[in-house]
Amino acid sequence: MNLTGHWTGKYTYGREYQHQYGKSEPFEFEIVDNSGHISGSCIDSLVRAKADNESYILGNFSGKEITFKKRYKYHFYIDETGNLVLDDAFTSDGIDYVGKLKKRFFSRKHFFSGKWSITTKFKDESGVDQLYISTGTWKMVKSD
């Protein structure tokens, strides 16, 4: 299956996002599939949050497995009260997506579903390296 085309979907925040837990956000991908190497652009709420922000994806599709990294021009995070904060001193390390191609019952329509994660490395107040991983789920279907 060639993935080239327009895809729509949603990502859902995991338990690490106390104020956002279970909340879903829509996204759109324009994907180019070059023999299983995928690339493309993304439009979502984070891209829309800042006028010149942009996002792109880069990854692989083989068999029924898809893996890709989504990167933004600017680094955003959600603070302890659930507000979106732009931290333009950093660039985003990206979001890792892993998923499987599935088929709807009684339909020929395929879709992907899977998990995403963000790994954040930082130093705590005493200068010790720390690692924090936040997660969630996602789904997408190719637009006709």
N, C-alpha and C positions, 0 to 999 in steps of 0.2 A: 504494500500500500504506500503510495506517495502522499506525504503530508502537506505538500505545497498548497497554500491557500489561506483563506480567512477562517479563524477559529474563534469561538466565543466560549466563555466559561466563568467560573468563580473560584476564588480561594476563600478558605474559612480559617479563622484564627483558632489556635489551640489553647490549651490550659494556661500556658505561660502568660497569656494576655488577659489578665484578670478582668479588665473593663471591656475587652473586645471579644472575650471567649464565646465561640459559637457564631459570631457575626461573620457574614459573608460579604465579599466585595466582588463586583463583576470585572472582567478583563476581556480584552480582544488581542489576538495575536495575528500577525501576518507572517506566515512561515514559508521558508524556502527549504525544500528537501533535496539535497544533492547526494543521491545514493546512500541515504542514511545519516548523513551529516546535516543537521538542521541549524538554521539561523533565522533571525527575524526580529521584528519589533513588537513592542507591547504598548497598549494604551490601558491605563487603569487609574484609580483615584490618586495614586501617588504621582503619576505623570501629570495629571490635571492639577495637582496641588501647587505647582510652580510653573510659571509660564514657559520657561525654556528647558524644563526637565525632559528627559527622554529615557527610554528603556529598550534594551535589546536582549535577545536570547541566543545562546549558542550551546549545542549539544549533539546527541546521537539518538537514532531510532533503529532498533534491530529486533526482528521477530515481533514480539508484542510489547517490548520494553522501550520506554523513552526516558532519557535523562538529559537535563539541561540546566544551565545556570542563567538566571535572570539578573541583569545588572541595571542600575539606575545611574544617571549622571550625578545626582545628589544623594546624600545619605539622610534618611528619615528614620526616626524612631518614635515609638509611642511611649509617653511618659507614664508615671504611676497613677495619673488621674484619667488616662485614656485619651489624652490629647496628642495629635500628630505634631512632631517637632522637627524642623529642618535644621540639620547640623552641617552647614556648607563648608566646614573646615576639613571634612573627610569625604572621600569617595566611597561608595558602597562596595563591600566585598561580594555582594550578590546573594541570591537566594537559590538554593539547590532544590530542584524538582525531580522526583522519581515517580513514574507511573506505568500503568499497563493499559494496552488497547483492549477494549471490551466491546461487546455487541449487545444492543437492546433486544429483549425478547420480542418476538413477532415483528421484527423490523430488520432492515438491512443497514440501519444507521449505526455507525461505530462511534465510540467516544473513548476518552482517556479519563482515568481517575488515579489519584495517588496522593503522595505526601510531599510537603515542602519543609525545608528547615533553613534557619539562619544561624550561623555560628559566629559569635561575637567574642573577640579576644580583647582583654583590657587589663590594666593594672589596678589593683585595689588600693586603698588608702596607704597601705604599708609598702607598696611597690611590688607586690607579688602578682605574677601573671595569673589571670583567671580566664575561664572559658564558660560562656553561657550559650545554650542552644535553645532557640524558640522554634516551635513547629506548628503545623496545621495541615489541612487537606485541600485538595483541588480537584476540579472536573472541567473538561472542555469537550466541545463537539464542533465538527467542521460545519461551517455555514454553507448553505447551498446557493 
